[in-house]
């Protein structure tokens, strides 16, 4: 039996993790919300419910990054691609 402390991350957290992976590998334009939801194990309406749309989900990934004090050096390099920046 799974207790509350052993539950997998909530849908919002799983969507963020899946989105980070998909955006990093495919870029924003090629990433599909259906793929992100499938990877997260969430209903296709999950992005709309938690974030509103794909663009808001994408922005949330950067808002979370802003909360960290030590950013990867790749983010200071103007030649870093979007995919490498997200992966960093």
N, C-alpha and C positions, 0 to 999 in steps of 0.2 A: 504494500500500500504506500502511496506517495503522500508525504506530509506537506504542509504548507511551505516549510523550509526547503524541501527538495523539488518543488515545482520548477518547471523550466521557465525561463524569462517570459515576461508577459508579451503580448502580441506587439505592442509598440516597440519594445526593445528588440524583439526579433526582426521587426521590419527595418529598424535602423541598421542592425548588423547586416542584414541581407542587402539593403540598399547600398551600404558602403562597399560591399563586395562587388555588386553588379555595376555600380557607377565606376568603381576603380578599374574594372576589367573591360567594360564596354563603352564608358563615357556616358554622359547624360543623354545625348541624342539617340543612342542605340539601346539604352536600357529600357526595358518595358516594365510597367507596373505589374503586369501579370506574372512575369518572371520573378520579380522581387517578392510578390505575395507567395508564390509557389515555394521559393527558397525558404521563406520565413514560416511556411506552414500556416498561412493566414488566408482567410477568405479574400477574394479579389476586391471586396468593398473595404478591406482593412485600411488601405492607404487613405481613402476618402474619409473614413471614420476618424482616424487618428491625426491626419495631417491636412486633409482637404484635397490635395492634388500632388502630382509628381514634383512640381516645382517647390512646393512647401516642404515636402520630405527632403529634397535636395538641400534647401536652405537650412533645415534643421541639423543636418550633418555638420555644416559649418558653424552653426550657433554652438553646438556641443564642443567643437574644436576650440572655439574662442574661450572656453572656460578653463582650458589648460594653460599653465604658465610657461612651460617649456615646449615650444613648438619645434618640430623637426626642421633641421637646416634646409631641407629641400624646399620648404615653403618660402624661404627668403631668396631663393634662386629664381630669377625671372625666366630662366630657360626650362624650368620644371614643367612638364606637361600636366594637364588637369588630372589625368589618370595617376601619374606618379605622385602628385600632390595629395590626392585622396588616399592613396595607398600608404603614404608616409604618415 
